[in-house]
Amino acid sequence: MKVLHSLKSAKRRDKSCRIVRRRGRIYVINKRNPRLKARQG
C-alpha cells in the first residue's frame, strides 16, 4: 500500500478503483486488482 499526497492519481490507475473513508483516513481500494491500494492521512 502506498501513502500518497494526492489520491486522484491513484484513482485513475484503474477503472475499478474506489475511494473509501475509514477511521479518518482515506483509502483507494480495488477489488479486481488488490495491488492498487493507497492511503492518505
C-alpha positions in Angstrom: 0.0 0.0 0.0 1.3 3.4 -0.9 0.9 6.6 1.2 0.3 9.4 -1.2 -0.2 13.2 -1.1 -2.8 13.0 -3.9 -5.2 10.2 -4.3 -6.6 11.5 -7.6 -3.7 9.9 -9.4 -4.2 6.6 -7.6 -7.8 6.5 -8.6 -7.0 6.9 -12.3 -4.8 3.9 -12.3 -7.7 1.5 -12.9 -11.5 1.7 -13.7 -12.5 -0.4 -10.6 -10.7 1.8 -8.0 -12.9 3.2 -5.2 -12.2 5.9 -2.6 -13.3 4.9 0.9 -13.1 6.7 4.2 -12.2 4.6 7.3 -11.2 5.9 10.7 -10.4 9.4 9.5 -8.1 8.1 6.7 -8.9 8.0 3.0 -8.1 4.8 1.1 -8.1 3.8 -2.5 -9.1 0.1 -2.8 -9.6 -2.1 -5.8 -11.4 -5.5 -5.7 -10.2 -6.7 -9.1 -6.6 -5.7 -8.7 -5.7 -5.7 -5.0 -2.2 -4.4 -5.7 -3.6 -0.9 -6.4 -4.1 0.2 -2.9 -3.3 3.6 -1.5 -3.8 5.6 1.8 -3.9 9.2 2.7 -3.8 10.8 6.1 
